[in-house]
């Protein structure tokens, strides 16, 4: 199973994958996201996070 994070701002001339996670299909998407939020935030200037599907997670902020 793979989860990807990407930039998605109209201000960016190019959108990039900023993080990825590969796991066996025994971990929920929410659990994977909660583990990766601190890493994503450290690598980027994360201000807002949008997810697809039914993922709900407490917003991580600096």
N, C-alpha and C positions, 0 to 999 in steps of 0.2 A: 504494500500500500504506500502511496506517496502523497505528501502534502506539500504544496508550493506556496510561497509568498512572493508577491511582485509589486513593483511600484505601479501606481495607477492615478497619476496626476496629469491634468491637462497642461500643467506648467513644464513637465518633462518632455523634451523632444523625443526621447526613446524610453520605453518601458522595459524594466529589467527584472529578472528573477532575483530576489534578495535573500531567499532562504529555501531550503528543501529538507524534508525529513522522509526517510524510508523506514518502515516498520512492518513487522508481520501483522496480519489482519486480526490481531487480538486486542489492539488498543483503539480506543475511540478517537475520533477526530478532535473532540473537545480536549481530551487528555493530551494529545500531541500538541495542540495549539498552546495550551497552558504551559507546557514544558519549553516551547520555543519562543514565547513572547519576550522573555528577558533577553534572549540572544538576538532576536530581530531588532528589538529596541536599541540594544547596544551597537549594532552595526548600522543603524539608520537613524534618521530624525523622526521616528514614528510619532505622529500626532493623532491619526485616526486609523482605525482598522475596520475593514469591511470583510465579511465572510459570505460564502455562498451556502446554500442548503440550510439545514436547521441548526447550524453551530451557534451556540450562545456561550459567551465567555466574558468574564469581567474584564473591562478595558484596562490595559496596562499603561501607565503613564509615568513619565520621568519625574 
